[in-house]
Amino acid sequence: MSNLNHRVAKMEAELLKVRFEEMSDDELRAYAYSLPFKSPKQYEALISLINRHGSAFPIVSDEQARAEM
């Protein structure tokens, strides 16, 4: 019986996991704001949201300038 309880608990835990990649931006934002302020889960959700979009600033390499010094 403990084996069955273990398997059910494992399946329930898997169903309760939040999958950020399956959420839209609005859903992810609403989820992040529903969490306690400054909690690790809120930071994780917000960082996931930020990482979805590239930077608005061009990335410029300064390696050549360093090599000339």
N, C-alpha and C positions, 0 to 999 in steps of 0.2 A: 504494500500500500504506500510506503514511503517513496518508492520509485515513481508511482503515479503522481503523487503530490509534488515531487521534485520536477517532473516533466511539465505539469500544469503551471507551476510557479515560473518555470523557465519560459514557457509560451506566453504567459501574461506579461512578464518583464519585457519580452521582445515586442509585444504589441504596444506597450506603453512608451517605447522609445520614440523620440521626436526625430523625424528625418527632415533635416533642413533642405536637402536638395529637392524634395518633393513639394515644398511649400513655395507659394508665390511671394514676392517681395512684401506685399501688403499683409499676407498671413504671417509671415515671419516677423514683421514689425509689430503686429498685434500680439503675437506670442511673446516677444521680448518685453513689451510694455506690461504684459500681464504678470510677469515675474517680479519678485522682490527687487527693489532698487539696489544696485551694485552687487547682486548675487553672481556667483560663477556661471550659472546657467544663462543669466541675462547677458553677461559679457560674451559668452560663447555664441549666443544667437545674434547679437549685434555685430560681432566680428565676422560671422558667416555672411551676414547681409552686406557688410562693407566689402568683403573679398569677392563678391559676385560682380562688382563693377570695377572696371579699370580706372586708373588715375586719369584725371582731366589734364594733368600736366605731362608734357613729354619727358621721357627719361633720357637724360643726356649723360654720356659717359665722359668722365674726366681723366681716364687712364692715360691718354696721350699727353695731356698737360702735365701730369705727374712724371711721366717718363722723360720729359724734356728738362725737368728741374735738376 
